[in-house]
Amino acid sequence: MPLTLRITAFFMVLILPLLNLFQRADTTDYTYTEAEKPVKQQREYTQYEFGDYDILVSPEGDDSAAGSETAPVKSVERAKALAKERRQSGAQGEITVWIKGGEYLFSSPLEFNSGDAQNVRFIACPGEEVVFSGAVKADGWQEDTINGIKCLSAAVPDNADFDSVFRDGEKLPQTRYPESGYFYISETNHEGGLFTDENTPWDWSYGDLELTPDKKQETRDFRNPGNVTLRVLHYWADEISKLRGYDEKRGRILFETPASMKIEKGQKYYFENVYEAADKPGEWYFDGGEHKLFYIPQEGETAENLNISFGVSEKLVNISGCGSLYFEGITFRDTNSGFPELEPGSWLSEYGMRFPQAEYDCAGAFEATDCEKIDIKYCSFINIGTCAVKFNRRVKNSSVTGCDILNTGASGVFIHGFNSTQDAEITENITVKDNLIDGYGRYFYAAVGVLLTNARSCEIEHNEIKNGYYTAVSVGWLWGYSYSVTENISVRDNLIYNIGQGWLSDMGGIYTLGRQKGTVLSGNVIHDVAADSGEGGYGGWGIYLDEGSQFILVEKNLVYSCGSQSFHQHYGENNLIRNNIFALSGEGEARSSFSHGEHQIGYESEENHIEFKLERNIFLTDDTPAYLAPGDWQFRDSGNIFWDLTNGKYVFCNRDSALNKLTRIFPKGMKSIGLFEGAVIGNPGFRNPKNGDFTLPDENTVLDEAGFERFDCALAGTLTQRN
């Protein structure tokens, strides 16, 4: 930096606090109109009316019965078969399978194929709790010991292999080492990997099969290492593998599944299902060799009153080639996680490696492929081991609406299409609306609340998505500027918060990839996105337009209190960022990591191009930069409002990517480099922004001068009442 600029910056750093005593106060007496809170709609459940071809299911029924109101069948499988028989006998119109309250066990999924009846509804009888469960009860508990501690144990079938145990509907914790927190890899050493620098297919991966443990890790030669699960949390990936053992001579932990991303010094790891860690009431341990489940009881629990079950199925419903099916009011719960089935065709799967982003390989408890008009309404998904709902390739005109998706192992909803130019091959017209997704990625930590890979004309609207370890909404699956089927995606009015929670890196409340003509992100409220704050951790952004994001409109969103910036783009073109509120994020409000030629995959010209435009946005800072390293960006801005809660009108940007007080650029300097065009430096007048109240005053000339259009943040979130 030139000496004169350094002197100026130094002067501003010293003098600015004194000037603030006189300049930062805003004595305007703002008035605020209390906005009416939107009234949640009442749910309109299907009224019970038993039709001529309808079928009744009851736990007290008999599968040899006719399925009538007076002679119900016992299983949903039999009801499905009866619907097929009735359709083959000439039944016209809708057939409704009415299901009475009770628990229905699915040790294997309810399968639908092209031979099954279409235009069939599966509806819980009004006011009754219908549960489709993937867990069986453990019986025959005996007094036992584990790790020198008294416990209870139960024999399980020889073919049982589970990672989910439940007590009275609550998912129980496995033994964990360390009991809380993490160990940290002590050195970078790829010598035991599948690849070297010379032959790796991808410079982010060595196919590591070993790690050098933390010195604090006292137990290394585990009892039954094949039962122990290793978890490594790094970058944006979550590695999962069983152990092979410990090489004492070399001081290396050995594991079975090659890591999809490079394992390096300082990264976090821990172990699950560790015999030596069993010491706490409420914990369980599974010994696959002895085929026994061990449980340390809590006070009052005995072998006679223990109500514990374990997961036996990952899927509850599997639909392929059969359309026009409707499900209402059913609770799907308590399924297993298991290792994902790797999708063939990539070099990763050839080596048995999971895809290192968004838990792409995970299945769904409710899964549909090659079908149309699959609608799920007012259902609940609880303690699901993988994704709750997965719409696979060639699914069209389907929906998930008004559902509660709670505590899922992977994604809440996964729209998994194929990047095709052929209409018949495309996944399209999927609606994900009015859902509560609370606690996703609980086993597969890099999972996304709503993940859309390749699809077009979909709506992700009015959902409340919270408490995940990675991105809340992810749209697109192409890195760069090549053809992408993903277009016309509406991500509107979602309430997104408490995302990341410091576990992983490189995430956004809303995240996009690739060309997306017609995609709109609007009306969303996003706050508290926190990436890993440790060594190598980075990137907790509110809205994150990643590699090649193009033709996207980002408008009328409120984004605040994110760990990094409220808005970030990592190369792209022709995105319009207009009329948003970006406020009070930890490392400023906006950043672009333009990567010039090395990552411009598929871009037709070497000439620089405009990545995005910032128009009429409000940037509210608090002694943090509005823009970080703007000289590296390829963008235009005009008519934006800037204000700093600490420094008042002395807002600033940072010349470099680091938060360095000596590299601050103030508005005059920004204008000298062609930025802050038409900028309005003034207080937008938020009522109480530090406490999350971004109500704007009834009248404010600052807003009028910029032409900022007010929008109602209270509209974000679910539409219907929950019990």
GUBAPA-968078 format. One line per 3 residues: number of its first residue (from 1); their letters; for each residue x, y, z of C-alpha. Coordinates in pm, whole numbers. Layout:
GUBAPA-968078
NUM> a> X,Y,Z  ...
This chain:
GUBAPA-968078
1> mpl> 0,0,0  137,348,-82  273,541,219
4> tlr> 17,820,184  -270,574,201  -119,407,505
7> ita> -89,742,682  -450,826,591  -575,491,715
10> ffm> -376,525,1038  -523,872,1093  -875,744,1041
13> vli> -824,456,1283  -704,696,1556  -933,991,1495
16> lpl> -1252,815,1395  -1358,716,1748  -1337,1083,1851
19> lnl> -1534,1197,1550  -1798,935,1629  -1881,1117,1952
22> fqr> -2019,1398,1738  -2114,1234,1410  -2260,892,1462
25> adt> -2565,992,1664  -2885,993,1465  -3139,1211,1643
28> tdy> -3419,1145,1397  -3738,1060,1584  -3853,764,1377
31> tyt> -4203,627,1398  -4293,266,1326  -4621,105,1235
34> eae> -4674,-227,1405  -4701,-481,1126  -4975,-737,1163
37> kpv> -4836,-1083,1212  -4957,-1317,939  -5222,-1557,1060
40> kqq> -5133,-1921,1008  -5392,-2107,807  -5584,-2400,950
43> rey> -5504,-2727,783  -5776,-2875,570  -5756,-3250,614
46> tqy> -5952,-3487,392  -6287,-3562,552  -6369,-3925,612
49> efg> -6615,-4059,360  -6591,-4426,275  -6647,-4482,-98
52> dyd> -6760,-4789,-288  -6407,-4899,-375  -6230,-4772,-64
55> ilv> -6028,-4994,170  -5991,-4981,548  -5671,-5085,728
58> spe> -5659,-5149,1104  -5406,-5308,1340  -5696,-5530,1452
61> gdd> -5782,-5627,1094  -5732,-5950,901  -5548,-5969,570
64> saa> -5792,-6235,451  -6079,-5989,496  -6243,-5775,226
67> gse> -6105,-5441,348  -6452,-5296,412  -6548,-5075,705
70> tap> -6673,-5380,894  -6396,-5614,777  -6069,-5419,758
73> vks> -5740,-5567,651  -5442,-5568,884  -5154,-5447,662
76> ver> -5097,-5161,420  -4931,-5410,184  -5256,-5606,158
79> aka> -5453,-5284,104  -5222,-5194,-185  -5283,-5537,-342
82> lak> -5660,-5497,-299  -5649,-5159,-474  -5476,-5327,-768
85> err> -5740,-5602,-777  -6023,-5351,-770  -5872,-5146,-1047
88> qsg> -5831,-5460,-1258  -6197,-5542,-1190  -6306,-5209,-1338
91> aqg> -6306,-4969,-1043  -6306,-4608,-1170  -6197,-4284,-1005
94> eit> -6004,-4246,-682  -5951,-4533,-442  -5880,-4429,-86
97> vwi> -5700,-4654,158  -5812,-4531,500  -5567,-4624,776
100> kgg> -5669,-4646,1140  -5437,-4543,1421  -5151,-4770,1524
103> eyl> -4796,-4866,1439  -4723,-5048,1115  -4377,-5206,1093
106> fss> -4190,-5206,761  -3881,-5427,783  -3868,-5377,405
109> ple> -4022,-5091,210  -4376,-5069,78  -4303,-5116,-294
112> fns> -4500,-4965,-582  -4429,-5043,-949  -4593,-5003,-1289
115> gda> -4826,-5295,-1223  -4985,-5134,-918  -5304,-4931,-917
118> qnv> -5277,-4560,-981  -5496,-4277,-855  -5485,-4419,-502
121> rfi> -5481,-4220,-178  -5332,-4344,152  -5486,-4134,429
124> acp> -5475,-4158,807  -5824,-4167,951  -5900,-3818,1086
127> gee> -5779,-3764,1442  -5585,-4092,1457  -5207,-4135,1478
130> vvf> -5080,-4363,1204  -4713,-4461,1225  -4507,-4631,957
133> sga> -4199,-4752,1147  -3867,-4896,1038  -3760,-5020,1383
136> vka> -3823,-5343,1578  -3831,-5386,1952  -3535,-5545,2128
139> dgw> -3650,-5814,2371  -3494,-6058,2614  -3289,-5807,2811
142> qed> -3039,-5954,3054  -2813,-5808,3319  -2459,-5769,3183
145> tin> -2146,-5553,3203  -1970,-5330,2953  -1637,-5158,3011
148> gik> -1663,-5269,3376  -2004,-5100,3418  -2334,-5274,3491
151> cls> -2569,-5265,3193  -2843,-5455,3012  -2791,-5649,2691
154> aav> -3019,-5811,2434  -2944,-6053,2153  -3026,-5930,1803
157> pdn> -3055,-6128,1479  -2729,-6238,1317  -2798,-6021,1008
160> adf> -2871,-5707,1210  -2643,-5411,1136  -2777,-5084,1268
163> dsv> -2668,-4739,1379  -3001,-4614,1516  -3152,-4708,1851
166> frd> -3471,-4559,1994  -3637,-4544,2334  -4003,-4443,2344
169> gek> -3963,-4249,2018  -3638,-4076,2116  -3316,-4149,1928
172> lpq> -3048,-4254,2177  -2677,-4166,2163  -2410,-4420,2076
175> try> -2097,-4436,2285  -1859,-4165,2161  -1487,-4102,2201
178> pes> -1413,-3836,2309  -1741,-3799,2495  -1767,-3437,2372
181> gyf> -1564,-3219,2142  -1309,-3359,1900  -960,-3488,1848
184> yis> -740,-3310,1593  -521,-3485,1337  -161,-3421,1439
187> etn> 10,-3421,1098  -48,-3430,725  66,-3765,590
190> heg> -84,-3917,276  154,-4210,247  -117,-4469,316
193> glf> -357,-4331,55  -472,-4466,-280  -319,-4178,-474
196> tde> -13,-3955,-484  40,-3604,-619  129,-3758,-954
199> ntp> -172,-3988,-1005  -461,-3839,-807  -776,-3791,-1019
202> wdw> -855,-3478,-817  -616,-3255,-629  -850,-3246,-328
205> syg> -816,-3622,-272  -547,-3875,-192  -794,-4151,-107
208> dle> -650,-4149,245  -686,-4470,446  -485,-4363,750
211> ltp> -446,-4072,988  -198,-3968,1256  -392,-3939,1582
214> dkk> -402,-3655,1828  -160,-3698,2119  -461,-3658,2350
217> qet> -619,-3972,2206  -522,-4223,2474  -712,-4526,2344
220> rdf> -589,-4636,2001  -592,-5014,1993  -971,-5044,2025
223> rnp> -1154,-5358,2125  -1337,-5483,1814  -1211,-5207,1578
226> gnv> -1446,-5329,1304  -1737,-5214,1522  -1593,-4864,1564
229> tlr> -1696,-4581,1328  -1449,-4302,1250  -1589,-3957,1174
232> vlh> -1367,-3689,1013  -1516,-3339,968  -1326,-3122,722
235> ywa> -1387,-2876,441  -1750,-2931,334  -1734,-3311,377
238> dei> -1800,-3566,648  -1595,-3884,619  -1743,-4204,766
241> skl> -1555,-4532,792  -1514,-4844,1000  -1168,-4902,1147
244> rgy> -912,-5163,1038  -698,-5117,1343  -396,-4932,1478
247> dek> -41,-4957,1344  155,-4902,1663  494,-4903,1493
250> rgr> 399,-4624,1253  158,-4452,1493  -130,-4455,1244
253> ilf> -504,-4519,1273  -614,-4740,981  -964,-4728,835
256> etp> -1160,-4906,561  -1335,-4653,338  -1106,-4418,142
259> asm> -1157,-4053,238  -1308,-3855,-47  -1113,-3542,50
262> kie> -758,-3505,172  -698,-3559,543  -465,-3299,688
265> kgq> -321,-3166,1010  -563,-2985,1239  -882,-3142,1105
268> kyy> -1144,-3269,1349  -1225,-3633,1411  -1387,-3860,1667
271> fen> -1515,-4217,1705  -1860,-4373,1756  -1965,-4712,1892
274> vye> -1659,-4743,2114  -1664,-5014,2383  -1408,-4830,2595
277> aad> -1622,-4513,2600  -1930,-4678,2752  -1981,-4507,3088
280> kpg> -2296,-4297,3078  -2661,-4391,3143  -2868,-4371,2826
283> ewy> -2581,-4474,2593  -2574,-4787,2378  -2311,-5001,2210
286> fdg> -2359,-5263,1937  -2128,-5563,1919  -2161,-5701,1568
289> geh> -1946,-6005,1649  -2155,-6116,1947  -2478,-5986,1787
292> klf> -2566,-5804,2107  -2700,-5461,2192  -2566,-5317,2517
295> yip> -2746,-5038,2701  -2657,-4857,3023  -2995,-4798,3190
298> qeg> -3109,-4476,3344  -3262,-4461,3689  -3580,-4666,3705
301> eta> -3515,-4864,3386  -3512,-5241,3422  -3504,-5541,3193
304> enl> -3880,-5572,3242  -3985,-5215,3156  -3726,-5122,2892
307> nis> -3885,-5011,2564  -3599,-4996,2315  -3603,-5061,1941
310> fgv> -3340,-5059,1668  -3356,-4967,1303  -3397,-5247,1050
313> sek> -3500,-5057,737  -3372,-4744,564  -3671,-4714,331
316> lvn> -4038,-4718,419  -4191,-4641,78  -4029,-4703,-261
319> isg> -4216,-4601,-578  -4096,-4674,-931  -4301,-4631,-1247
322> cgs> -4631,-4586,-1064  -4799,-4246,-1051  -5093,-4057,-904
325> lyf> -5036,-4159,-543  -5128,-3940,-247  -5025,-3974,120
328> egi> -5180,-3769,401  -5149,-3752,778  -4903,-4042,816
331> tfr> -4602,-4038,1049  -4293,-4203,899  -4033,-4268,1164
334> dtn> -3740,-4456,1317  -3534,-4580,1024  -3172,-4688,994
337> sgf> -2888,-4494,830  -2636,-4741,694  -2362,-4677,438
340> pel> -2502,-4514,121  -2535,-4702,-207  -2278,-4530,-426
343> epg> -2405,-4411,-762  -2204,-4584,-1040  -2030,-4394,-1315
346> swl> -1788,-4173,-1123  -1426,-4239,-1035  -1522,-4194,-670
349> sey> -1762,-4490,-667  -1505,-4705,-849  -1283,-4670,-542
352> gmr> -1569,-4709,-293  -1559,-4339,-202  -1866,-4133,-115
355> fpq> -1937,-3819,-316  -1780,-3535,-113  -2066,-3286,-125
358> aey> -2416,-3258,17  -2440,-3631,106  -2536,-3688,-256
361> dca> -2538,-4069,-229  -2801,-4095,46  -3133,-4267,-16
364> gaf> -3476,-4158,106  -3713,-4316,356  -3981,-4217,104
367> eat> -3833,-4249,-245  -3984,-4213,-593  -3833,-4270,-939
370> dce> -3974,-4246,-1291  -4325,-4139,-1191  -4568,-3849,-1188
373> kid> -4808,-3694,-938  -4666,-3822,-610  -4803,-3595,-339
376> iky> -4721,-3602,33  -4929,-3374,253  -4947,-3309,626
379> csf> -4721,-3604,704  -4444,-3624,963  -4096,-3769,923
382> ini> -3923,-3829,1256  -3587,-3992,1335  -3522,-4078,972
385> gtc> -3176,-4227,916  -3122,-4091,564  -3324,-3838,360
388> avk> -3689,-3804,452  -3813,-3769,91  -3617,-3827,-228
391> fnr> -3763,-3754,-571  -3530,-3924,-817  -3489,-3901,-1191
394> rvk> -3792,-3851,-1414  -4025,-3752,-1130  -4270,-3485,-1242
397> nss> -4558,-3277,-1102  -4513,-3392,-742  -4508,-3225,-402
400> vtg> -4419,-3229,-33  -4645,-2980,148  -4728,-2906,509
403> cdi> -4500,-3176,649  -4294,-3181,968  -3949,-3326,899
406> lnt> -3771,-3365,1231  -3433,-3515,1313  -3330,-3667,980
409> gas> -2997,-3834,916  -2946,-3663,580  -3159,-3417,378
412> gvf> -3516,-3324,451  -3613,-3328,81  -3380,-3432,-202
415> ihg> -3481,-3356,-564  -3231,-3569,-756  -3269,-3524,-1130
418> fns> -3056,-3592,-1437  -2888,-3318,-1641  -3058,-3413,-1968
421> tqd> -3171,-3224,-2279  -3456,-3473,-2332  -3789,-3370,-2177
424> aei> -3883,-3727,-2089  -3566,-3763,-1879  -3607,-3442,-1679
427> ten> -3726,-3409,-1319  -3957,-3108,-1308  -4248,-2926,-1145
430> itv> -4171,-3030,-788  -4319,-2827,-502  -4166,-2819,-154
433> kdn> -4387,-2586,47  -4499,-2510,402  -4268,-2768,560
436> lid> -4091,-2750,896  -3743,-2903,859  -3586,-2906,1203
439> gyg> -3266,-3101,1266  -3134,-3234,936  -2795,-3396,869
442> ryf> -2801,-3564,1208  -2599,-3863,1087  -2465,-3752,749
445> yaa> -2345,-3409,860  -2291,-3250,517  -2655,-3301,418
448> vgv> -2876,-3014,300  -3223,-2921,427  -3366,-2910,73
451> llt> -3124,-3033,-195  -3204,-2988,-565  -2939,-3118,-803
454> nar> -3077,-3117,-1159  -3440,-3015,-1215  -3647,-2737,-1363
457> sce> -3956,-2534,-1273  -3959,-2623,-903  -4084,-2428,-601
460> ieh> -3912,-2426,-261  -4133,-2185,-73  -4257,-2095,275
463> nei> -4050,-2355,460  -3887,-2314,799  -3544,-2479,788
466> kng> -3320,-2483,1094  -3065,-2672,1300  -2847,-2832,1036
469> yyt> -2471,-2867,1011  -2453,-2756,648  -2643,-2559,383
472> avs> -3020,-2518,423  -3125,-2491,53  -2897,-2595,-234
475> vgw> -2994,-2552,-600  -2795,-2675,-902  -2522,-2933,-959
478> lwg> -2291,-2800,-1235  -1955,-2641,-1157  -1897,-2384,-1431
481> ysy> -2080,-2253,-1736  -2169,-2572,-1924  -2529,-2675,-1999
484> svt> -2751,-2712,-1695  -3110,-2830,-1692  -3167,-2639,-1368
487> eni> -3379,-2332,-1441  -3690,-2148,-1324  -3644,-2246,-960
490> svr> -3836,-2037,-708  -3678,-2016,-361  -3912,-1776,-183
493> dnl> -4023,-1679,165  -3825,-1943,354  -3715,-1887,714
496> iyn> -3362,-2027,756  -3152,-2011,1072  -2907,-2185,1303
499> igq> -2722,-2340,1012  -2370,-2486,1016  -2328,-2464,1393
502> gwl> -1950,-2458,1353  -1912,-2813,1219  -1814,-2778,851
505> sdm> -1704,-2512,600  -1804,-2354,269  -2180,-2331,314
508> ggi> -2471,-2095,269  -2820,-2049,403  -2904,-2068,31
511> ytl> -2640,-2210,-204  -2644,-2226,-587  -2432,-2377,-863
514> grq> -2420,-2333,-1240  -2644,-2171,-1503  -2997,-2115,-1373
517> kgt> -3202,-1905,-1610  -3515,-1779,-1439  -3417,-1881,-1086
520> vls> -3533,-1637,-816  -3430,-1613,-450  -3677,-1376,-289
523> gnv> -3840,-1298,44  -3617,-1532,243  -3503,-1452,597
526> ihd> -3164,-1604,678  -2961,-1563,995  -2704,-1736,1214
529> vaa> -2501,-1934,962  -2177,-2046,1129  -1892,-2241,967
532> dsg> -1609,-2420,1142  -1413,-2152,1326  -1106,-2370,1378
535> egg> -793,-2421,1172  -882,-2446,804  -1246,-2356,863
538> ygg> -1416,-2087,656  -1729,-1978,478  -2051,-1935,676
541> wgi> -2244,-1724,424  -2608,-1624,408  -2659,-1635,32
544> yld> -2381,-1810,-157  -2373,-1814,-538  -2100,-2066,-607
547> egs> -1910,-2173,-917  -2071,-2062,-1240  -2396,-1936,-1086
550> qfi> -2565,-1739,-1362  -2890,-1555,-1446  -3015,-1557,-1084
553> lve> -3227,-1281,-929  -3164,-1226,-556  -3428,-983,-434
556> knl> -3601,-871,-112  -3416,-1107,122  -3315,-1027,480
559> vys> -2977,-1181,568  -2802,-1107,896  -2572,-1237,1170
562> cgs> -2378,-1482,955  -2028,-1585,1054  -1867,-1471,729
565> qsf> -2055,-1239,491  -2425,-1204,426  -2364,-1240,50
568> hqh> -2086,-1420,-137  -2031,-1514,-499  -1755,-1742,-625
571> yge> -1743,-1667,-999  -2046,-1647,-1223  -2219,-1405,-1455
574> nnl> -2528,-1186,-1492  -2671,-1222,-1143  -2879,-934,-1010
577> irn> -2867,-866,-635  -3141,-610,-574  -3333,-459,-283
580> nif> -3199,-689,-11  -3102,-619,350  -2753,-746,434
583> als> -2671,-680,797  -2435,-737,1087  -2244,-1041,968
586> geg> -1913,-1126,1130  -1676,-1056,840  -1875,-790,659
589> ear> -2165,-796,420  -2046,-888,70  -1759,-1068,-93
592> ssf> -1669,-1202,-435  -1399,-1462,-484  -1362,-1422,-859
595> shg> -1115,-1683,-978  -1024,-1546,-1323  -929,-1811,-1578
598> ehq> -838,-2113,-1370  -1194,-2204,-1275  -1396,-2060,-1561
601> igy> -1516,-2402,-1676  -1707,-2375,-2001  -1687,-1998,-2034
604> ese> -1668,-1904,-2400  -1441,-1599,-2376  -1125,-1508,-2189
607> enh> -1245,-1151,-2150  -1359,-1035,-1809  -1733,-1031,-1760
610> ief> -1971,-885,-1504  -2044,-1140,-1234  -2328,-955,-1066
613> kle> -2486,-618,-1001  -2568,-476,-658  -2864,-239,-680
616> rni> -3064,-64,-404  -2952,-295,-123  -2907,-192,240
619> flt> -2566,-274,388  -2571,-240,767  -2234,-294,934
622> ddt> -2094,-262,1284  -1726,-170,1256  -1699,-432,981
625> pay> -1656,-383,604  -1943,-348,364  -1734,-508,87
628> lap> -1429,-728,135  -1148,-696,-124  -1370,-523,-384
631> gdw> -1077,-454,-616  -1073,-824,-706  -1442,-833,-799
634> qfr> -1600,-821,-1143  -1923,-638,-1056  -2118,-313,-1068
637> dsg> -2305,-137,-790  -2552,150,-786  -2792,316,-545
640> nif> -2706,109,-238  -2754,233,120  -2463,209,365
643> wdl> -2458,265,742  -2238,149,1029  -2381,116,1379
646> tng> -2047,204,1542  -1902,449,1293  -2216,607,1153
649> kyv> -2152,756,809  -1788,647,821  -1865,317,658
652> fcn> -1574,136,498  -1465,-155,283  -1146,-358,317
655> rds> -892,-350,38  -773,-704,121  -957,-1023,209
658> aln> -835,-999,571  -1001,-773,829  -710,-528,860
661> klt> -776,-179,994  -488,-39,790  -643,-149,459
664> rif> -981,16,505  -1124,214,215  -1382,481,291
667> pkg> -1658,599,54  -1443,859,-121  -1182,595,-198
670> mks> -1446,354,-320  -1583,612,-560  -1233,679,-691
673> igl> -1212,319,-812  -1553,333,-979  -1765,186,-699
676> feg> -2029,319,-459  -2202,468,-764  -2501,667,-643
679> avi> -2441,538,-292  -2659,677,-13  -2469,704,315
682> gnp> -2733,727,583  -2920,549,857  -3199,325,723
685> gfr> -3355,345,1070  -3408,-17,1165  -3592,-35,1496
688> npk> -3364,-277,1685  -3130,-458,1446  -2895,-596,1712
691> ngd> -3191,-792,1847  -3310,-905,1506  -3581,-640,1457
694> ftl> -3536,-495,1109  -3861,-302,1099  -3811,12,888
697> pde> -3958,349,987  -4274,479,828  -4083,769,673
700> ntv> -3714,801,598  -3558,1017,327  -3260,780,311
703> lde> -3485,501,185  -3668,734,-50  -3346,867,-201
706> agf> -3223,518,-282  -3565,399,-402  -3556,108,-159
709> erf> -3878,-94,-168  -3998,-214,171  -4092,-581,210
712> dca> -4254,-775,492  -4003,-1009,656  -4277,-1166,870
715> lag> -4414,-1347,564  -4118,-1586,561  -4180,-1930,708
718> tlt> -4457,-2184,717  -4817,-2109,624  -5024,-2354,828
721> qrn> -5068,-2404,1200  -4882,-2681,1380  -5022,-2856,1685
